[in-house]
Amino acid sequence: MTKKQQTDIILVTDGASRGNPGPAARAYLIYVNGVLKKQSARYLGVATNNVAEYTAILEGLLEAIAMQPDSFTIISDSELVVRQLQGRYQVRNATLKELHGRVMKNLHVLPSWTACHTSRENLHIQKADALCNEVLDKR
């Protein structure tokens, strides 16, 4: 009998809005055991930056769940969103409450997860940010 290899997934996300609200995009990168397996960017229409940040997390999370991770880490430069996911900040905005609820519902199907805030200088965040800007520049 062979032992299943541990699957560790890191989801790096970014959301961008030119204006708040304004034209918005989301991007995510999925790393499986340290290797980039997927990257995605999408135009969202008019939205706030926080909606774009949550949308990036939600859509990347749904993609990652299908990979059946043993551990799951979200990395974002949005201190607000990370602290809301950690339960350190309340979610007051109705739209964000709905997105937060959907993210939390899906996180609870995972065996373990964590959310980490990092700076915009993080190279992975910069890559996600560049993907958002590419999408917005095409609009």
C-alpha positions as CSV (number, residue, x, y, z in Angstrom):
1,M,0.0,0.0,0.0
2,T,1.4,3.4,-1.0
3,K,0.9,6.4,1.1
4,K,-0.8,9.4,-0.5
5,Q,1.5,12.5,-0.8
6,Q,0.5,15.5,1.3
7,T,-1.1,18.2,-0.9
8,D,-0.3,21.7,0.3
9,I,-2.0,24.5,-1.6
10,I,-1.1,28.1,-1.4
11,L,-3.6,30.5,-3.0
12,V,-2.2,34.0,-3.7
13,T,-4.9,36.5,-4.5
14,D,-5.3,40.1,-5.5
15,G,-8.2,42.4,-6.4
16,A,-8.0,45.7,-8.1
17,S,-10.4,48.6,-8.7
18,R,-9.7,51.8,-10.6
19,G,-11.9,54.0,-8.6
20,N,-13.7,52.7,-5.6
21,P,-16.1,51.6,-7.0
22,G,-14.8,51.4,-10.6
23,P,-13.6,49.0,-13.2
24,A,-12.4,46.0,-11.3
25,A,-10.5,42.7,-11.8
26,R,-9.4,39.8,-9.7
27,A,-6.5,37.4,-10.0
28,Y,-5.2,34.3,-8.3
29,L,-2.3,32.0,-8.4
30,I,-2.5,28.4,-7.1
31,Y,0.7,26.7,-5.9
32,V,0.5,22.9,-5.2
33,N,3.5,21.7,-3.1
34,G,5.4,24.8,-4.1
35,V,4.8,24.6,-7.9
36,L,2.6,27.0,-9.8
37,K,-0.3,25.0,-11.1
38,K,-2.8,27.6,-12.2
39,Q,-3.2,31.3,-12.6
40,S,-6.3,33.2,-13.5
41,A,-7.4,36.7,-14.0
42,R,-10.9,38.1,-14.8
43,Y,-12.6,41.4,-15.3
44,L,-15.5,41.9,-12.8
45,G,-17.2,45.0,-14.1
46,V,-17.7,47.9,-11.7
47,A,-16.9,46.9,-8.1
48,T,-15.1,48.0,-5.1
49,N,-11.5,46.9,-4.3
50,N,-12.7,44.8,-1.4
51,V,-15.3,43.0,-3.5
52,A,-12.5,42.3,-6.0
53,E,-10.3,40.9,-3.2
54,Y,-13.1,38.6,-1.9
55,T,-14.0,37.5,-5.4
56,A,-10.4,36.5,-6.0
57,I,-10.3,34.4,-2.8
58,L,-13.7,32.8,-3.4
59,E,-13.0,31.8,-7.0
60,G,-9.5,30.6,-6.3
61,L,-10.8,28.7,-3.3
62,L,-13.4,26.9,-5.3
63,E,-10.7,25.9,-7.8
64,A,-8.4,24.7,-5.1
65,I,-11.1,22.6,-3.2
66,A,-11.3,20.3,-6.3
67,M,-7.6,19.5,-5.8
68,Q,-8.4,18.1,-2.3
69,P,-5.7,19.9,-0.3
70,D,-4.5,18.6,3.0
71,S,-3.5,22.1,4.0
72,F,-4.6,25.4,2.4
73,T,-3.1,28.8,2.8
74,I,-4.5,32.1,1.5
75,I,-2.0,34.9,0.9
76,S,-3.3,38.4,0.3
77,D,-2.2,42.0,0.6
78,S,-5.6,43.0,1.8
79,E,-5.2,43.4,5.6
80,L,-9.0,44.0,5.9
81,V,-10.1,40.8,4.2
82,V,-7.4,38.6,5.9
83,R,-8.4,39.9,9.3
84,Q,-12.1,39.4,8.5
85,L,-11.4,35.8,7.5
86,Q,-9.4,35.3,10.7
87,G,-12.4,36.7,12.8
88,R,-10.3,39.6,14.0
89,Y,-12.4,42.2,12.2
90,Q,-16.2,42.3,11.9
91,V,-17.8,42.4,8.4
92,R,-20.2,45.2,8.3
93,N,-20.8,45.9,4.6
94,A,-23.8,43.8,3.3
95,T,-22.1,42.8,0.0
96,L,-18.9,41.8,1.8
97,K,-20.9,39.8,4.4
98,E,-22.4,37.7,1.6
99,L,-19.0,37.1,0.0
100,H,-17.4,36.4,3.4
101,G,-20.1,33.9,4.2
102,R,-19.5,32.1,1.0
103,V,-15.8,32.0,1.5
104,M,-16.2,30.7,5.1
105,K,-18.7,28.0,4.1
106,N,-16.2,26.7,1.6
107,L,-13.2,27.0,3.9
108,H,-14.9,24.8,6.4
109,V,-14.9,21.8,4.1
110,L,-11.1,21.8,4.2
111,P,-9.1,19.8,6.8
112,S,-7.0,22.9,7.7
113,W,-6.6,26.4,6.4
114,T,-5.0,29.7,7.3
115,A,-5.1,33.2,5.9
116,C,-1.9,35.4,5.9
117,H,-1.5,39.1,5.2
118,T,1.6,40.1,3.2
119,S,2.9,43.3,1.7
120,R,2.5,44.5,-1.8
121,E,6.2,43.9,-2.2
122,N,5.8,40.1,-2.1
123,L,6.8,38.8,-5.5
124,H,3.7,36.5,-5.8
125,I,1.4,39.4,-4.9
126,Q,3.1,41.5,-7.5
127,K,2.5,38.8,-10.1
128,A,-1.2,38.6,-9.2
129,D,-1.4,42.4,-9.3
130,A,0.2,42.5,-12.7
131,L,-2.5,40.0,-13.9
132,C,-5.2,42.3,-12.6
133,N,-3.7,45.3,-14.4
134,E,-3.4,43.4,-17.7
135,V,-7.1,42.7,-17.5
136,L,-7.9,46.3,-16.7
137,D,-5.6,47.7,-19.3
138,K,-7.4,45.7,-22.0
139,R,-10.8,47.4,-21.0
